[in-house]
């Protein structure tokens, strides 16, 4: 079993409803996302991906279409909170707003990333690990073995 990792960066803002710290104001981050998958390398001389668990380009396509294209330069707002009004106002003014069904913290964003990526991986390849940096010194981690399925 081999694990491979692809790293992504994107810019996203979020609004944390009812938060009691200085991050209660809408603010953004330069996120850095590590996506680690695992599987056995293909062992078939006639297969174009021989020797690979999965092509890094295929991981890039999945994460780009499921996460980056949607969240990059967007504002994440908890759609169930009173701040939905703020999100709708921003949207009407031409801003890219994503209404989440959760508080858009790093921790909850990891759950959504995991769900979206897992469903798109090729057969025999599984999501092993995610790390999402909000800042250089602050990040959350998701481990497959910690999840109850």
N, C-alpha and C positions, 0 to 999 in steps of 0.2 A: 504494500500500500504506500502510495506517494502522495504528499500534499504539495500543492502549488498555490502561489499567491499572486494576485494582481492588485495593484494600488491605483486608486482613483482620487481625484480632487474635484470639489464643486463648491459653489458659493450659495448659501441659503440663509434666509432670515427666519426667525420664529418669534411667536408671541406666547409667553407662558402665563396663562390665566391664573390669577390669585397667588402668584409667586411672591414671596416676602423679601426678596433680595434686590440688588440693583439690576439684575437681569429681568425684572418685571416689565421693563420697557422693551418694545420691539427692538430687536438687534439681530445682527447676522454673524455668521462664522465662515471661515475658510475651512470646510470639512475635508478630512483625509480619511478615506475608506479603504481598509484592507479586506480583501475577499479571498478566503482560502478554501479550496475544494480538495477532495481526496478521491483516489481511485487507483486502479492498476493501469500502468501504461499499456497501450495497445501493442500487441505482439503479432503483427501481421505485415510481412514485407510488401504486400500488395495494397495495404491501406495507406491513404495519403497522410494520415496522422500517426503512422507507426512510431512507437517510442514515446508517445505523449499520453498523459492522462486525459487532457482536453486541450485544444488549441487556446492559447492565451487570447487570441482574437475572438474566439467564441465567447469567452467569459466577458470580454469587453463589450461585445454586442448585447449580451443579456443585461449587464449592469447599466449600460448606457441607455437602453430602451426602457428598462423598468424603473430606474432611479434617476440617473443624471439628467436625461432629457426632460424629466418631469420636475425635479426639485431644483435644478441649477437656476440661480437668480430668481427664485420664487420665495414667497412668504408662506410658512406653514402656520396654520391657525387651527385651534381646537374648534371644530364645527359645532360641538355640543355646548360650547361656552357662550357667555354673553359677548365675547369678542368676535363672534361670527359677524356681527354688525360692522365692526372695523374691517374685517376681511371682505365683506360685500362692498363696502365703500371703496376700499382699495381696488377691488376688481372692476368696479364701475369706472374708476379713473384710469383703467388700462394696465394695472399691475397684475402680475402673475401670482395667483393665490391658490394654495392647496388647502382644502378643508379636510382636516384629519378627524378621525373618530376617537382621538386620544390626545392627551397633552403632548405636544411635539418636543419632548426631551430627547436627548441623545439615546437614552435607554429604550424609549418606545420606538424611536426611529429604527433602532437595530432590529426590533421584532418585525417591523414592516419590511425592512430590507431582506431579512432572512426569509420571510414568507414569499416574497416576490422572486427572489433568486432561486430558492429551492425548487419551485415549480417549473423552472425553465432549463434546468441542467439536463444534459444527456443521460441516457440510461447507463448505469455503472459508475456515475460520478455523483458525489454527494457534497453538500455544504458542510464544512468542518468548523469554520471559525470566521468571525467578523470582528473587526476593530474599527471604531469610528472616533476619530479625533475631532473634538470641537475646537480645541486650541492645541498648541504645541504640547502643553503639559496636562491636558484633561481629555480623557477618552473613556469610552465604554467598550466592553467586550461581550460577544455572544459565542458560546461554545455549544456545538451540537450535542455533546455528551451531557450537558446540563439540562437539556430540554426533555420534557415528557411528551411523548407523541402518541 
